[in-house]
Amino acid sequence: MTLFVIGKPIKHSLSPLIHNYWIKKYQLGLEYKKMEVEKESLFSLVENLREGKITGLNITLPYKRDIISYLDKVSHTAKDIGAINTVFIRGNKVYGENTDGIGFTRALEKKTKFNFSNKSIYILGAGGASYGIISELIGKKVAKIYVTNRTKQKTIQLIKHFKTKNKEIKLEFVEWKDLAPNSDVDLIINTTSFGMKDNECIKINMNNLRDTLIFVDIIYSPKETELLKLFKKEGFVCMNGLNMLIEQAAVSFELWFNISLNNKDIEEVKNICEASY
Ligand code: NAP
């Protein structure tokens, strides 16, 4: 039996390395593979899962939204975000979940003991990952979230999306050309894909930042984006996207196999991933 991560492109996915390590460790006798697919294949893949020919699926770009229409049930979180990254079976129903947000918060809590309650967060990006993280941050009762994105309309859309669900949420629009976080900001998160190519860097005015600020870039390849290097150079605590990738994978693994992975499982896989690229 097999599990797949599906997307296009899929060549660089670290998910097979992560899941196959845990599958072997827990002697599940399965294999996790990557598969580049066209949109037309989504229906048959979900049917294969329903018929027991596949054990589980991870969904990555560009199908996180498209897959929803083929599923029987979608979790509250995934519905809130409008994107799925994990598909699994319960009884005879096919379920969809999004584990990105919880992966992010778990990773940061474990690495830095960060307590989200009442904190001010500054988010670059208004794509799928941003929605997932913001949904989780709202659940953690942060005080305020600033959001900025290259395409202004998408920032406005994101703020409207979350405000419609809860008017009390403090979400503040920031112009992309005016990136100057104030000293009230506790955490800056880059959720854009800007920085995946060499030598790209977003310009941020760092003059007002507090010493205790934490910077997270959810990109894991390269290991250090130009932006992360810049924050590191200024002495801020930084985290790249690898911890998030592994934590969100651990949540998927639990949904498929009902096995709750411990910190040793997480650390072992992290070392393997770090050595692999
Ligand atoms: P997405 O939905 O396609 O969103 C892409 C985001 O990046 C948008 O905000 C987009 O802005 C912005 N962007 C792209 N190119 C840009 C550029 N040249 N300048 C400024 N902004 C740019 O993708 P996603 O799912 O949110 O993923 C975003 C990144 O997060 C990817 O690098 C992905 O690998 C990473 N990620 C990591 C994890 C993890 O576990 N570590 C999980 C999920 C995602 P516009 O709206 O203006 O296009």
Residues whose N, C-alpha, C, O or C-beta is under 5 A from the ligand:
A	BS01	NAP	D100 G125 A126 G127 G128 A129 S130 N149 R150 T151 K154 T191 T192 S193 F194 I218 I219 G241 L242 M244 L245
